[in-house]
């Protein structure tokens, strides 16, 4: 019956209405986030309307953060996200995992007080790190500042600052400083680079090199 209606002239009207609804309901970026942990409003943080946040009161997000569409932030055991962090769409960050415990306890999982095999741990993402599309961050992981997590990475262990990581499980592939360094001569970059200590170290190194050559 529905198929006949849709294939009739009424189908144009039905299609038009569906397209309008799809436009109205499509995800959009919500500007501003009230950080309940710090009791502060992060005006420049943007989180997609399609992102699912679990335990919002334990999600500690700084300003200038961008969380892409259709992501999942499980803050049940705390998530801390530094300023300037960006994620692509479909990123999942977990601070707990129950799959082992469910197997071990079977039907008694929900009734058990001490859940054997239950994994939990705070996730920390350092400032100005980028988490690529469809990446997954596991409980207890700390990602250092300025890291680049490539699309589709499964991060099961902590990552030091400035790392480039990729793969399943994710491994360190290089350093973002190798990418950034070629821009350090630019005065705008020197003025605005997020880690002033790195810039100062590079400037001094470059100056020492110039003095040696001369």
BALOBA-1460 file (C-alpha; in Angstrom, 3 decimals):
// residues 214
<rec num="1" residu="x" x="0.000" y="0.000" z="0.000"/>
<rec num="2" residu="x" x="2.729" y="2.489" z="1.019"/>
<rec num="3" residu="x" x="4.706" y="1.568" z="-2.065"/>
<rec num="4" residu="x" x="1.706" y="2.309" z="-4.337"/>
<rec num="5" residu="x" x="1.175" y="5.687" z="-2.653"/>
<rec num="6" residu="x" x="4.818" y="6.605" z="-3.032"/>
<rec num="7" residu="x" x="4.849" y="5.625" z="-6.720"/>
<rec num="8" residu="x" x="1.713" y="7.711" z="-7.332"/>
<rec num="9" residu="x" x="1.833" y="11.527" z="-7.839"/>
<rec num="10" residu="x" x="1.594" y="11.812" z="-4.062"/>
<rec num="11" residu="x" x="5.117" y="10.414" z="-3.942"/>
<rec num="12" residu="x" x="6.552" y="13.786" z="-4.919"/>
<rec num="13" residu="x" x="4.901" y="15.389" z="-1.911"/>
<rec num="14" residu="x" x="6.071" y="12.582" z="0.383"/>
<rec num="15" residu="x" x="9.626" y="12.887" z="-0.932"/>
<rec num="16" residu="x" x="9.549" y="16.672" z="-0.509"/>
<rec num="17" residu="x" x="8.412" y="16.369" z="3.114"/>
<rec num="18" residu="x" x="11.060" y="13.721" z="3.862"/>
<rec num="19" residu="x" x="13.796" y="15.892" z="2.400"/>
<rec num="20" residu="x" x="12.661" y="18.866" z="4.482"/>
<rec num="21" residu="x" x="12.673" y="16.715" z="7.628"/>
<rec num="22" residu="x" x="16.133" y="15.382" z="6.764"/>
<rec num="23" residu="x" x="17.403" y="18.936" z="6.379"/>
<rec num="24" residu="x" x="15.889" y="20.064" z="9.671"/>
<rec num="25" residu="x" x="17.123" y="17.070" z="11.616"/>
<rec num="26" residu="x" x="20.629" y="16.842" z="10.191"/>
<rec num="27" residu="x" x="23.420" y="17.249" z="12.749"/>
<rec num="28" residu="x" x="24.816" y="20.684" z="13.454"/>
<rec num="29" residu="x" x="27.598" y="22.074" z="15.626"/>
<rec num="30" residu="x" x="26.419" y="23.343" z="19.000"/>
<rec num="31" residu="x" x="28.503" y="26.300" z="20.149"/>
<rec num="32" residu="x" x="29.266" y="26.487" z="23.854"/>
<rec num="33" residu="x" x="29.559" y="23.811" z="26.544"/>
<rec num="34" residu="x" x="28.995" y="24.117" z="30.264"/>
<rec num="35" residu="x" x="31.809" y="22.238" z="31.989"/>
<rec num="36" residu="x" x="30.251" y="20.837" z="35.169"/>
<rec num="37" residu="x" x="33.644" y="19.699" z="36.464"/>
<rec num="38" residu="x" x="35.122" y="23.205" z="36.394"/>
<rec num="39" residu="x" x="31.733" y="24.954" z="36.694"/>
<rec num="40" residu="x" x="32.673" y="27.145" z="33.726"/>
<rec num="41" residu="x" x="31.087" y="27.865" z="30.352"/>
<rec num="42" residu="x" x="33.386" y="27.080" z="27.431"/>
<rec num="43" residu="x" x="32.045" y="29.532" z="24.872"/>
<rec num="44" residu="x" x="34.272" y="28.503" z="21.966"/>
<rec num="45" residu="x" x="33.898" y="24.745" z="22.363"/>
<rec num="46" residu="x" x="31.763" y="23.137" z="19.659"/>
<rec num="47" residu="x" x="30.159" y="19.704" z="19.963"/>
<rec num="48" residu="x" x="27.972" y="18.100" z="17.297"/>
<rec num="49" residu="x" x="24.281" y="17.740" z="18.110"/>
<rec num="50" residu="x" x="24.647" y="14.098" z="17.050"/>
<rec num="51" residu="x" x="27.388" y="13.344" z="19.592"/>
<rec num="52" residu="x" x="26.318" y="11.124" z="22.484"/>
<rec num="53" residu="x" x="27.732" y="12.048" z="25.897"/>
<rec num="54" residu="x" x="27.532" y="9.561" z="28.777"/>
<rec num="55" residu="x" x="27.961" y="10.968" z="32.310"/>
<rec num="56" residu="x" x="28.102" y="14.589" z="31.182"/>
<rec num="57" residu="x" x="28.987" y="15.717" z="34.722"/>
<rec num="58" residu="x" x="32.345" y="13.920" z="34.485"/>
<rec num="59" residu="x" x="33.343" y="15.332" z="31.111"/>
<rec num="60" residu="x" x="36.060" y="17.955" z="31.613"/>
<rec num="61" residu="x" x="36.450" y="19.869" z="28.339"/>
<rec num="62" residu="x" x="38.500" y="23.024" z="27.902"/>
<rec num="63" residu="x" x="37.783" y="25.868" z="25.470"/>
<rec num="64" residu="x" x="38.288" y="25.815" z="21.671"/>
<rec num="65" residu="x" x="37.496" y="22.093" z="21.397"/>
<rec num="66" residu="x" x="35.718" y="20.612" z="18.363"/>
<rec num="67" residu="x" x="33.932" y="17.242" z="18.617"/>
<rec num="68" residu="x" x="32.775" y="15.935" z="15.223"/>
<rec num="69" residu="x" x="29.470" y="14.409" z="14.176"/>
<rec num="70" residu="x" x="28.205" y="11.020" z="15.438"/>
<rec num="71" residu="x" x="30.852" y="10.637" z="18.117"/>
<rec num="72" residu="x" x="30.571" y="8.930" z="21.508"/>
<rec num="73" residu="x" x="32.102" y="10.303" z="24.713"/>
<rec num="74" residu="x" x="31.802" y="7.811" z="27.570"/>
<rec num="75" residu="x" x="32.798" y="9.864" z="30.605"/>
<rec num="76" residu="x" x="31.504" y="7.359" z="33.181"/>
<rec num="77" residu="x" x="35.042" y="7.161" z="34.601"/>
<rec num="78" residu="x" x="36.145" y="10.658" z="33.573"/>
<rec num="79" residu="x" x="37.321" y="12.168" z="30.307"/>
<rec num="80" residu="x" x="39.603" y="15.193" z="30.276"/>
<rec num="81" residu="x" x="40.055" y="17.011" z="26.960"/>
<rec num="82" residu="x" x="42.566" y="19.844" z="26.672"/>
<rec num="83" residu="x" x="42.062" y="23.121" z="24.855"/>
<rec num="84" residu="x" x="42.307" y="23.144" z="21.090"/>
<rec num="85" residu="x" x="41.580" y="19.410" z="20.679"/>
<rec num="86" residu="x" x="39.695" y="18.441" z="17.520"/>
<rec num="87" residu="x" x="38.077" y="15.174" z="16.529"/>
<rec num="88" residu="x" x="36.697" y="13.978" z="13.243"/>
<rec num="89" residu="x" x="33.282" y="12.296" z="13.009"/>
<rec num="90" residu="x" x="32.494" y="8.832" z="14.380"/>
<rec num="91" residu="x" x="35.134" y="9.005" z="17.102"/>
<rec num="92" residu="x" x="34.539" y="6.895" z="20.231"/>
<rec num="93" residu="x" x="36.228" y="7.568" z="23.571"/>
<rec num="94" residu="x" x="35.588" y="4.954" z="26.267"/>
<rec num="95" residu="x" x="36.432" y="5.191" z="29.958"/>
<rec num="96" residu="x" x="35.058" y="1.733" z="30.780"/>
<rec num="97" residu="x" x="34.777" y="-1.713" z="29.250"/>
<rec num="98" residu="x" x="32.620" y="-4.554" z="30.568"/>
<rec num="99" residu="x" x="32.980" y="-7.229" z="27.883"/>
<rec num="100" residu="x" x="35.394" y="-9.391" z="29.930"/>
<rec num="101" residu="x" x="33.356" y="-9.067" z="33.098"/>
<rec num="102" residu="x" x="30.128" y="-10.019" z="31.331"/>
<rec num="103" residu="x" x="31.676" y="-13.262" z="30.093"/>
<rec num="104" residu="x" x="33.165" y="-14.086" z="33.491"/>
<rec num="105" residu="x" x="30.009" y="-13.386" z="35.502"/>
<rec num="106" residu="x" x="27.419" y="-14.504" z="32.982"/>
<rec num="107" residu="x" x="23.840" y="-13.998" z="34.121"/>
<rec num="108" residu="x" x="25.029" y="-12.684" z="37.505"/>
<rec num="109" residu="x" x="26.763" y="-9.648" z="35.949"/>
<rec num="110" residu="x" x="24.058" y="-7.150" z="36.859"/>
<rec num="111" residu="x" x="23.683" y="-8.508" z="40.401"/>
<rec num="112" residu="x" x="27.398" y="-8.574" z="41.199"/>
<rec num="113" residu="x" x="28.911" y="-5.837" z="43.359"/>
<rec num="114" residu="x" x="32.542" y="-6.558" z="42.524"/>
<rec num="115" residu="x" x="32.639" y="-7.107" z="38.785"/>
<rec num="116" residu="x" x="35.649" y="-9.304" z="38.004"/>
<rec num="117" residu="x" x="37.408" y="-8.286" z="34.812"/>
<rec num="118" residu="x" x="35.705" y="-4.887" z="34.624"/>
<rec num="119" residu="x" x="38.024" y="-2.310" z="33.054"/>
<rec num="120" residu="x" x="37.799" y="1.392" z="33.833"/>
<rec num="121" residu="x" x="40.124" y="4.349" z="33.689"/>
<rec num="122" residu="x" x="40.206" y="8.077" z="33.054"/>
<rec num="123" residu="x" x="41.006" y="9.185" z="29.514"/>
<rec num="124" residu="x" x="43.161" y="12.287" z="29.056"/>
<rec num="125" residu="x" x="43.670" y="13.982" z="25.714"/>
<rec num="126" residu="x" x="46.357" y="16.654" z="25.673"/>
<rec num="127" residu="x" x="45.820" y="20.119" z="24.251"/>
<rec num="128" residu="x" x="45.837" y="20.650" z="20.504"/>
<rec num="129" residu="x" x="45.774" y="16.972" z="19.655"/>
<rec num="130" residu="x" x="43.752" y="15.782" z="16.670"/>
<rec num="131" residu="x" x="41.741" y="12.554" z="16.699"/>
<rec num="132" residu="x" x="40.990" y="11.311" z="13.180"/>
<rec num="133" residu="x" x="37.687" y="9.973" z="11.866"/>
<rec num="134" residu="x" x="36.477" y="6.608" z="13.231"/>
<rec num="135" residu="x" x="39.252" y="6.348" z="15.816"/>
<rec num="136" residu="x" x="38.619" y="4.580" z="19.124"/>
<rec num="137" residu="x" x="40.294" y="5.544" z="22.411"/>
<rec num="138" residu="x" x="40.356" y="2.854" z="25.133"/>
<rec num="139" residu="x" x="39.900" y="3.298" z="28.905"/>
<rec num="140" residu="x" x="42.907" y="4.576" z="30.866"/>
<rec num="141" residu="x" x="44.677" y="6.024" z="27.835"/>
<rec num="142" residu="x" x="46.539" y="9.336" z="28.011"/>
<rec num="143" residu="x" x="47.284" y="11.101" z="24.733"/>
<rec num="144" residu="x" x="49.959" y="13.761" z="25.053"/>
<rec num="145" residu="x" x="49.650" y="17.300" z="23.737"/>
<rec num="146" residu="x" x="49.929" y="18.048" z="20.047"/>
<rec num="147" residu="x" x="49.425" y="14.456" z="18.902"/>
<rec num="148" residu="x" x="47.999" y="13.371" z="15.552"/>
<rec num="149" residu="x" x="45.838" y="10.246" z="15.735"/>
<rec num="150" residu="x" x="45.246" y="9.133" z="12.160"/>
<rec num="151" residu="x" x="41.811" y="8.056" z="10.940"/>
<rec num="152" residu="x" x="40.681" y="4.600" z="12.024"/>
<rec num="153" residu="x" x="43.271" y="4.245" z="14.789"/>
<rec num="154" residu="x" x="42.529" y="1.995" z="17.756"/>
<rec num="155" residu="x" x="44.434" y="3.536" z="20.662"/>
<rec num="156" residu="x" x="44.901" y="0.993" z="23.458"/>
<rec num="157" residu="x" x="47.988" y="2.464" z="25.153"/>
<rec num="158" residu="x" x="49.112" y="5.917" z="26.238"/>
<rec num="159" residu="x" x="50.864" y="8.088" z="23.652"/>
<rec num="160" residu="x" x="53.618" y="10.667" z="24.389"/>
<rec num="161" residu="x" x="53.316" y="14.298" z="23.297"/>
<rec num="162" residu="x" x="53.746" y="15.248" z="19.620"/>
<rec num="163" residu="x" x="53.307" y="11.671" z="18.396"/>
<rec num="164" residu="x" x="51.788" y="10.609" z="15.088"/>
<rec num="165" residu="x" x="50.033" y="7.279" z="15.551"/>
<rec num="166" residu="x" x="48.066" y="4.946" z="13.299"/>
<rec num="167" residu="x" x="46.836" y="1.376" z="13.071"/>
<rec num="168" residu="x" x="45.027" y="-1.330" z="15.030"/>
<rec num="169" residu="x" x="46.412" y="-1.349" z="17.619"/>
<rec num="170" residu="x" x="47.824" y="2.129" z="17.073"/>
<rec num="171" residu="x" x="51.597" y="2.506" z="17.060"/>
<rec num="172" residu="x" x="53.824" y="5.574" z="16.858"/>
<rec num="173" residu="x" x="54.678" y="6.420" z="13.247"/>
<rec num="174" residu="x" x="56.512" y="9.698" z="13.715"/>
<rec num="175" residu="x" x="56.422" y="13.168" z="15.266"/>
<rec num="176" residu="x" x="54.281" y="16.188" z="14.373"/>
<rec num="177" residu="x" x="57.359" y="18.348" z="14.983"/>
<rec num="178" residu="x" x="58.778" y="17.003" z="11.716"/>
<rec num="179" residu="x" x="55.695" y="18.468" z="10.010"/>
<rec num="180" residu="x" x="55.595" y="21.724" z="11.955"/>
<rec num="181" residu="x" x="59.285" y="22.600" z="11.890"/>
<rec num="182" residu="x" x="59.275" y="23.766" z="8.273"/>
<rec num="183" residu="x" x="56.841" y="26.535" z="9.308"/>
<rec num="184" residu="x" x="58.840" y="27.754" z="12.307"/>
<rec num="185" residu="x" x="60.575" y="30.468" z="10.256"/>
<rec num="186" residu="x" x="57.209" y="32.218" z="9.845"/>
<rec num="187" residu="x" x="56.782" y="35.067" z="12.326"/>
<rec num="188" residu="x" x="53.038" y="34.419" z="12.604"/>
<rec num="189" residu="x" x="53.735" y="30.805" z="13.566"/>
<rec num="190" residu="x" x="56.403" y="31.885" z="16.053"/>
<rec num="191" residu="x" x="53.895" y="34.217" z="17.666"/>
<rec num="192" residu="x" x="50.970" y="31.797" z="17.762"/>
<rec num="193" residu="x" x="52.364" y="28.257" z="18.021"/>
<rec num="194" residu="x" x="50.590" y="26.482" z="20.856"/>
<rec num="195" residu="x" x="53.778" y="25.379" z="22.641"/>
<rec num="196" residu="x" x="56.026" y="28.407" z="23.108"/>
<rec num="197" residu="x" x="58.787" y="26.283" z="24.669"/>
<rec num="198" residu="x" x="59.173" y="24.354" z="21.409"/>
<rec num="199" residu="x" x="59.427" y="27.574" z="19.417"/>
<rec num="200" residu="x" x="62.002" y="29.079" z="21.786"/>
<rec num="201" residu="x" x="64.066" y="25.904" z="21.671"/>
<rec num="202" residu="x" x="63.973" y="25.905" z="17.860"/>
<rec num="203" residu="x" x="64.851" y="29.620" z="17.618"/>
<rec num="204" residu="x" x="67.855" y="29.139" z="19.921"/>
<rec num="205" residu="x" x="68.937" y="26.061" z="18.001"/>
<rec num="206" residu="x" x="68.615" y="27.909" z="14.688"/>
<rec num="207" residu="x" x="70.521" y="30.893" z="16.093"/>
<rec num="208" residu="x" x="73.334" y="28.661" z="17.399"/>
<rec num="209" residu="x" x="73.538" y="26.977" z="13.999"/>
<rec num="210" residu="x" x="73.771" y="30.365" z="12.231"/>
<rec num="211" residu="x" x="76.507" y="31.531" z="14.616"/>
<rec num="212" residu="x" x="78.470" y="28.308" z="14.009"/>
<rec num="213" residu="x" x="78.212" y="28.682" z="10.225"/>
<rec num="214" residu="x" x="79.288" y="32.345" z="10.342"/>
